[in-house]
């Protein structure tokens, strides 16, 4: 029997939840039992979703969740639930979608949602400050107002459930096939032709779009698709978003010049960076890009390795309570390094809060990097979220396979097979699972596992990988495919702890699972199943096209294979 009058996060293995186990808030895990308690006590639910390396999650925790007065308000008026978005991406998807419905804007983390006693959301926000600031009310003000509103309007709030579900349901137009290139062409209009990436700030690499642009370049050889990719790659590899000392990229930059990063390093960003850079290096043979590719791979293979001998999830932006401290330099630290001004933009005043974020002018020699690394290693490393996620580790192995073609002397294909053996041991001996919980697995886990097996089969010519891919694909269809909608659900069809069945057709931090499944079905020769999914995605594409870049690539691939063209995992050429 759970004691709901205390914080119950202590036994959950999630690094994020462990960060909150000593909060004075009576945090609960998301479970049927917790939801039943909220219903019994007729209390609204305060749902807080984040992840271990999230900077603003830490800020809100220090300001509010560690504050006794705030905790008392939360404990008195709410059933408080804490969720790691990387453990439960289905919950994160549903409640991010709810946030966007309520606020008509994009969400983010920390996600702060208020649910009725049945677990249905009725309002929400992201970060709330401790004190009112720039028109944003303080978190304590929000807590009081939400509690009062719920008590006064509880019946009306609870009765909104059907309306909310109706608005969350995806819309579809009955279009079975359409011209895809104009859609991808229109997306180019949103790109920054000078700085690269999307126009404005913050600057995210948005790999889903650029991999799709590269796909169409490989197909058509039209430079309008290649030029934005070239600009993005050059900006990322030379500017502050890239770690020139150890390798790898940060999540995004807050400026349009790609100089000032949000310093957290995510596995999902870096694997996709490796994939894009590998494909780009097949076109641009400059050694500079090959060296950045190798440096990033070696960084992940060394610094992201966890107790499972697989890769963990992320590095925090902060160390010693200060954002970026590990990665930046003081002028006096580095001014005496010989010739450093030749290779990096060094200003005595710094380029961020009086400190220096390294921006490359030209590739520095190893002796300079070694000196910078020695200085860095004197500092405390950021916190490492060592959680193993199946989908991201599959992406990592696929990125190694792609890089092998560019750097065959490194034998990354052999390394990929070694990592897959570890995947087999941890995830395939009993049941496929996403991370810690044997009860949780998601479409993306299956999608990227099948994709990986297809990659291994194509590159090693070993039939066992293709055979296993087909077996797991059939299992995915059984567990996730909704026949009446001809689409895959994000979580298992028998999941019953969410008020809404999530169907995700848009790219987010990683490519969309339905799009990857379409590619998988085609590569496995399961064209009948692929055709049904393609028709469904075309229907959604008509409405949600700006969020479906991977689906555009997948649909084009399907169309070409269906028409009899000679294709591989990179796509199909027009003249085939």
ABEGO torsion letter per residue (X at the ends): XBBAABBAAAABABAAAAAAAABABBBBBBBAAAAAAAAAAGBBBBBBBBBAABAAAAAAAAAAAABAAAAAAAAAABBBBBBBAAABAAAAAAAAAAAAAAAGBBBEOBBBBBBBAAGBBABBBBBBBABBBGGBBBAAAAAAAAAAAAAAAAAAAAAAAAAAAAAABBBBBBBABBBAAAAAAAAAAABBAAAEEBBEOBBBAGAAAAAAAAAAAAAAGBAAAAAAAAAAAAAAAABAABBAAAEEBBABBABAAGABBBABBBAAAAAAAAAAAAAAAAABABAAAAAAAAAAAAAAAAAABBAAGBBBABBBABBGGBBGAAABBBAAAAAABBGAAAABBBBAAEABGGBBBBBBABBBBAAAAAAAAAAAAABBBBBBBABBBAAAAAAAAAAAAAAAAABAAAGAAAAAAAAAAAAAAAAAABBBBABABAABBBAAAAAAAAAAAAAAAAAAGBAAAAAAAAAAAAAAAAAABBAAAGBBBABBAABAABABBBBBABBBABBBAAAAAAAAAAAAGBAAAAAAAAAAAAAAAAAAAAAAAAAAAAAAAAAAAAAGBBBBAAEBBAAX
